[in-house]
Amino acid sequence: MPLSSEPGPAPGSVALFLLSIFLLCTPFTDWWLMAGLPWYTPFLGWLGMIVAAGLVIHRGGRRGV
């Protein structure tokens, strides 16, 4: 079975994981929570992460299935 040269979801998954760690689990979180933003701001962050993860998975295609 020949190996595919097109990029899979792995690089995007790693980048998304690092971005989510930076935005949701660092002292940066304290800054954007104290900025006086609406109560639903953290939920919008999570929604953005879920949508981005869906796009990364969709971009990966159905290789190996």
C-alpha positions as CSV (number, residue, x, y, z in Angstrom):
1,M,0.0,0.0,0.0
2,P,1.6,3.3,-1.1
3,L,2.0,6.1,1.5
4,S,0.1,9.3,0.7
5,S,2.2,12.5,0.5
6,E,-0.7,14.8,1.4
7,P,-0.8,16.2,4.9
8,G,-3.2,14.6,7.4
9,P,-4.9,16.0,10.4
10,A,-1.9,15.5,12.7
11,P,-0.1,18.8,12.3
12,G,-3.4,20.7,12.6
13,S,-4.4,18.7,15.7
14,V,-1.1,19.5,17.4
15,A,-1.4,23.2,16.5
16,L,-5.0,23.3,17.8
17,F,-4.0,21.5,21.0
18,L,-1.2,24.0,21.7
19,L,-3.5,26.9,20.9
20,S,-6.2,25.6,23.3
21,I,-3.6,25.0,26.1
22,F,-2.4,28.6,25.6
23,L,-5.9,30.2,25.6
24,L,-7.6,28.1,28.2
25,C,-5.0,26.9,30.7
26,T,-2.5,29.7,31.2
27,P,-2.3,33.0,33.0
28,F,-3.6,34.5,29.8
29,T,-7.0,33.1,30.9
30,D,-7.0,35.4,33.9
31,W,-6.5,38.4,31.7
32,W,-9.4,37.7,29.3
33,L,-11.7,36.7,32.2
34,M,-11.0,40.0,34.0
35,A,-11.4,42.1,30.9
36,G,-15.1,42.7,31.7
37,L,-16.3,40.5,28.8
38,P,-19.8,38.9,28.9
39,W,-20.3,35.7,30.9
40,Y,-20.5,33.5,27.8
41,T,-17.0,34.4,26.5
42,P,-15.4,31.1,27.8
43,F,-18.2,29.1,26.1
44,L,-17.4,30.9,22.8
45,G,-13.8,29.9,23.2
46,W,-14.8,26.3,23.6
47,L,-17.2,26.5,20.7
48,G,-14.3,27.9,18.6
49,M,-12.1,25.0,19.6
50,I,-14.8,22.4,18.8
51,V,-15.4,24.0,15.4
52,A,-11.7,24.1,14.6
53,A,-11.3,20.5,15.7
54,G,-14.2,19.5,13.3
55,L,-12.5,21.3,10.5
56,V,-9.2,19.6,11.2
57,I,-10.9,16.2,11.2
58,H,-12.9,17.0,8.1
59,R,-9.7,18.1,6.3
60,G,-8.0,14.8,7.1
61,G,-10.4,13.0,4.8
62,R,-11.2,9.3,5.0
63,R,-7.8,7.8,4.3
64,G,-7.3,4.3,5.6
65,V,-11.0,3.5,5.7
